[in-house]
Amino acid sequence: MNVRRTAAMPKQKTHSGAKKRFKLTGSGKVKRQQANRRHYLEHKSSRLTRRLASDQIVTGGQAKVVKKMLGK
């Protein structure tokens, strides 16, 4: 007799791309890296490259979407 077991609810999987791109801070904010700092840096100013080195906080509805993708 074959009895099929089913879970009450499926588990949500973490979005693979999101977990590589975003980090959560201790207070629950979402951090992301700045774009435009991979290559062609020789024609960008030092001031710009320093500014691009800092992480940014994702705000508003985007943070909510990212947290959902991360399973938080």
Secondary structure as UniProt FT lines:
FT   HELIX           16..21
FT   STRAND          22..24
FT   TURN            26..27
FT   STRAND          30..32
FT   HELIX           41..43
FT   HELIX           46..53
FT   STRAND          56..58
FT   HELIX           60..70
//
